[in-house]
């Protein structure tokens, strides 16, 4: 890799510049899988930047699979990149700049960061008591490898929860506990996709899903999302023979649109006719605030073509790294085999704590409290943004979700604003960055769930000051 340089006059934050230099080096082949990476200390010294800046870049590279860190042994470019088509990432498929701000940060949570629930109101003392109780029960059998598809009492509780809350009736036997949503997505990719298979992806869509498919052996097919959800008609025209469609029907990420019932029926009909599969990413289905929420897509699935994915990252806390996948009967044995060879399953202890938390009824009470908190925080953020930015932002009302969109005037580009906000340590995201193809749409995406009410006005004023150079033009 040529000597890494940064531009201090560039509005893009330095840690993102470092991130991009490494990505470019991988794309161009100037670094190869297995190559050693400079330590954060030495690179920080070379660039005359804070070590924490390099650590933040390295954290993002690690989270996205470019880099593997091994403690005192140092860091390397991931050897798994060699398994990608043509032995390198396709520059035509991956944009040169990171499409979203990092979902993983070093240190404190950055204001408006996406994907973080209301950690300030999480029942920590209750959780600690349950954790201590389970620790006292720790015995010899807990030292063995975990059950590949998950701790059975947790799977029983998940099955009950899905039946009561999401209209999904399934057996604990069909549930696989995974390392969050990404673990479930990775398992599905290994379960059903072959080289060259086409996959419908929502356009715009969640960057984690996009990156996983772009790095797989499959071919991504962007399919437009409108006010009714994914356009099944467009998907059929573009790739009617696709093997898989990945959707977030309860609240589309990032627009919060709920997929209409006719679209759901059309999607299921296509999958049944083509013997295709659907991943339902129900990451925030519980967080609906007004009107009647449609049950999960899986509840309408009479042909067993939907693989339902849920995650405790959004309902409890992200570092738990627990998700779950509902797998049809004809795939469950293969799923167990893959888990056995891949990672031997998820650690049992945390599963036991979650199982007890659910068994005692705390999970439902926590979700109810979250809905009330989120609706209030969304309203406060909307009012604060309107007050600071006057009529310069167009904030549509949606009935649910964990983020808020603010559309911009045509002459203002959202990525410019994101870069400026990052300088003030504010982690808004650009809607245009969630598209795989070029778009004229520009909007800012705010995560509001972990922004305390007392801080909202001050943060919006801070943001207004940071963005003033652009809005004054």
N, C-alpha and C positions, 0 to 999 in steps of 0.2 A: 504494500500500500504506500502510495506517495505520501510525502509529509502532509499531515492534516492542517488545514488553515481555516480560520474563521474571519468573518467580516463584522467588526464592531459597529459599523454604521448601518448594518442590515436590520430592519425592524423585526425579523424572525429571531426569537430568543436563542442565545448561544447554545443551550443544551439541545435545541432542535436542530441547529446547524451541525453540531457534532453527530447527532443521530443521523442526519441526512448524508453526511460525508461517508459514514460507514455503510449506509444503504447503497449509495452510489458505487462504492468500492465493490460490494458484493455483486451488484447488478452488472458491473463492467468486467468482472472477473479478475480485478487487480488484487483481491484477496480471495482465498479459497477456503472451503470448509476445513476446519481443523487448525487454521492459522492462529498463532498467538496474538492476543490483543494487549496493548500497553496497559499497565495498571492505572487506576484512576489517579493515583498520586503523581506518577511520572507524566501522564498526559496533561494533567492540570498544570504541572510545572512548565511543560513545553509550551502550552498555550497561554500561560499567565492568567489562568482563571481559577476560581474557587474549586476545590476538590468536589464539593457538593454539586456543582454544575455538571461535572463529568459523571458523577454518580447518577444524576437524574437521567442523563442521556443513556448510560449503560442500563439503567433500570428499564427504560423503554425498549431498548434493543433486546434485552433479555425477555421481557414480557411478550414481544412480538416474534420471538423465535430465532432472531439473528445471532444471538450470543448465548453462550453457556458459561456460567460462572462457577468456579470450583474452589472457593475459599482461598487458602494460601497457595494453591497450585496455579492460581491466576485464571484468566478468561480466554476463551477461544471462540472463533466463528463456528457456529453450530455445524456439526458433521451431518445433521439431518438434511441440510440444504442440498446435499449431493443427490438426494433421491428425487428432487424436483425434475420436471420435464426439462430436457436439454442441459441438465446439471447446473442450472442457474435460474434465478427468478426472471420472468419475462418483463422487460422494461415496458413493453406496450400494454401489459396488464396492470402493472403497479405504478401509480403516480410517483413522481420524484420526491414529493414532499409528503410527510405523514398526513393522512386524511383527517385524523382527529387528534386532539390533545391526548396525552398519555392518560390511560385509566389507572396507572400505577404511579404514585408519587413517593418521593423520599421525604419523610417527616410529616408535617401537618397536612390535613386535607385542604386543598385549595378551594376558595369560594366558587360556587356554581359548578363544581366538578360533577360530571355525569356518573351515574351508577352507584352512588353512595346513599343508603337509606338514612333515616334520622337517627344517627348513632348517639346523639345527645339524650334521647329519650329511651334508649334500649334499657331493659330491666337488668342492669349489671349485677346488682346484689342477688337477685333471684337466680340469675344464671350461675353466679359463683356458688350459691348454696347447692344447686343441682349438680354442678361440676364436682364439688367437694364430696357430696354424697356418693356419686358414681365412682370417684377415686377410692373411697373407702371400701367399695365392693370389688375392687380390682383383684383378680385371681389368676391362677395359672393359665386358664383357657384364653384369657385376654392377651396373653403373650404370643399366641399363635398367629399365623397369617389370618387376615380377615376373610369373611365369606366373600367370594368374588363379586356377587351381585348386591351385597349390602347386608347390614344387620337386620334380621327379619322383623323384630318389633318396630324398628323405624319404618320399614316398608309397609307394615300393617297400618301404622299411623298415617303415612302418606296416602295410602289407598283410601282410608276413611275420609281424610281431608279432601281429596280430589272428588269423591262422591258427593260430599255435602256442599262443597264450595264451588266446584267447577263443573259439576254434572258429568264427571268422567268416572265410569264404573269399571274398575280393573281389579285384578287379583294381585296380592303382594308378590306372587310368583313372577309377574310380568314387569316388575319394577327393578331397575338397576340403579344403585346409588353411584354417583360419579363425582369427579372433581369439578364441581360447578357446571355451568352451561358449556364451557369450552370442552370439558371432558366428555360430556354427552355428545356434543357435535362431532368430536374426534372419533368417538365410538361408532356413530352412525356412518361416518365417512368410510371407516374400515369395514363396517358391516355390509354396505350395499353398493358402494361406488366402485366402478372399474375405470381403467384408463380411457379417457375420451368421453365419458358420460357427461351429459348436459344437465346443468342444475339451474333452475330458476332462482334468481336472487331479487329481492325487493329493491327497487330503484326509486328513491334513495333507500339506504339500508344501514344496518348495524355493522360497523367496521370490523368487529371481531369475526362475524360470520363471513364477510367478504374476504378477509385475509385468509381464513381457514380454507375456503374453497379455492382461492387463487393459488394457494400453495399445495393443493392436493393434485391428484392426477386427473381431476374432472375439469370440465369447461364451464365457466360462469356465463349465464345468460341473464343480463339485467332486464327486469320486467317492471314497467311503470306502475307506481302506486298513485291513485287519485283519491278523491274524497270518499270512495267506496272501498278502498283497499286495493290489493293486488289485482291488476287487470288480467284475468284468466284468458280472455279473448286474445290479448296481445301475446301472452305466453305461448298459446297454442300456435299462433301465426309464426312466432320466432323460432320455437322449438317444441312442437307438439309431441315429439318423441323423447322429451327429457326424462331422465331417470328419477329426479328429485326436485321438489319445490320446498323452499324454506321461507316460512311466513311468521309474522307476529300479529295474529288477527285481533287479539283483544285491544291492544294499543300499539299501532305500528311504531317501530323505532326508526327515525326520530320524530315523525310528524304527529303521533298520537291518534291517527285515524283508526276507527274501528271497522273491521271488514264487515260489509253488509251480509245479510243472510243469503241473498241470491248469489253473491260472489262465493260464499262458502260452499253452497250447494254445487255451483259450477266447478269449483276446484276439486271437490270430492268426486264428482262425476268424471272429470278428466283423469284423475288418479286411478279410479276403478277401471275405466275403459282401457287405459294404457298400461295398467299394472305398475304404475309409478308410485313413488313414496312422497309423503309430505312430512316435514318437520314442523311441528307447532311450537314456536318459542313463546311460552306463556310467562315471560319474565316478570310481568307486573299486572297480571290479570285481576288481582284482588283490589288494585288501586283505582277504582272507578267511583266518581264522586257525585254525579248527577245522572238522572235517567236510569233506565234498566240496562244492566250489562248482559249481553248475550253470553250464553254458556260457552265453554271451550269448544273449539272446532272438533276436537276428539269426541265430544259427546254426540256428534252427528254421524260419526264414522261407523257405518254398518259393515264395511268391507275390510276393516283392519288395515287401512293404508296410511294412517297417521301415527307418527312417532312423537309422542308428547314429551316436551322437556320443561321442567320447572327448576327453580334455583332458590336456595336459601340465602344467596348473596344479597338479594334485594329485599327479602322479608325479614332476615335476621341481621347478618353482617358479612361483609365480603371476605374477611380473612378466614372464615369458617371453611370456605372452599368445598361446599357440599351442594350437589344438584342431584337430579334424578331423571330417569328416562323410562317411559312406558313403552315396552317392546312387545310386539305381537308374538303369539305362541310359536310361529314357525321360524322366528329369529332368536328366541331367547337362549337356546342352547349354543348357537354360534356366538352370541354376545358374551356368554359366560366363558367360552374358550378364549376369545380375544382378550378379555380382561385378565384371565389367568396368565396369559403370555406377555401382556403389556405391562401391567403394574400390580397384579395380584389383589386389586381391590383397594377400597378406601379404609383408612385406619378406623378401628372399631370404636375407640373411646369417644370421639366427638359424635359419632352416630348415636351412641347410647345417651349422651347428654341431650341431643336434639329429640330423640324418641321420648325421653322422660318429660321434656319441656312440652311436647305435644300431648302426651298422655294425660298430663295434669290440667290441660285446658288453657295453658298460658299462651300458646301459639295463636289461637283464635282471638283471645283478648288483646294480644299485642297487635295483630292485624287491624282490629277495630280501632285501636288508638292511633295507629299509623294513618288510616284513612282520614280520620278527623284532623290530625296534625297536617297532613299533606294538603288537604283542601284549603286549610287556613293559610298555609305558607304560600301556596300558589296564588291565592287572592292577594296577599300582601305584596308579593313580588310583582305581580301585574300592576298593582296600583303604584308602587314605587317607581317602576320603569316608566310608566306613563307620566308620572310627575317630573322625572328627571329629563326625559327625552321628548316630552310634549307629544306632538303628532308625527314625530320622525320614525316611530316604530309602529308596525301593525301586528298586534298580538291576537291571534284567533283564539276563540274559546273552544276547548275540547272537554269531553266529559270525564277524562281520566288520564293516567300516565304519570311519569316521574320527572318529566322535563317540560320546559315551556319554550315555544318558538316565538321569535320576534322578527318579522319580515322587514327588510330595509328598503329605502328608496333605490330606484334602479341604478343610480350613478355611484352607489356605495358598495364596495365589495366586502363580503363578510370575512374573508381570510385576512384582509388588512386589519380589520378591527380585532380579530382574534390575536394577531401578533402584538398589537398595541396593548391589549388587555393583559397579555402574558407578562409584559414588562412590569405591570403593577400587581403581579401575582394573582390574577383573576383568570380562572380556567373556563371561559366560555368556548363554545365550539362553532364551527362554520357549517351551515347546512350544505353548501356547495361541496364540502369535503366528504359528504356521505354518499355522493354519486360516483358510480364507476365510470360513467361517461360525462362528457362536458355538459354543463348546464348553465342557464342564465339565472337560476334561482339563487337568491342571496338572503340568508336569514341567520340570526344568532340563536344558538341552542343553550338554554340555561338549565342546569340541574338545580332544582329548588328544594329537594327533600331534606338536605342536611344543612340548610341555611336557617339559622335561628331567627325568629321574628324580630328580636331586638336589634339584630345586626343588619337587617335587610336594607333599610333606608340608607345607612352609612355606606354599605357596599355599592349600592346603585349610584350614589353620589360620587364615590371613588371611581366607578366605571365611567360615569359621564365625564369626569375630568380627564381620564385616560384617553377617551375616544374623541374628545373635543377637537383635536387637530383635523380629524377626518370630517366630522359633521359640520365644521365651519367652512369647509371648502365650497 
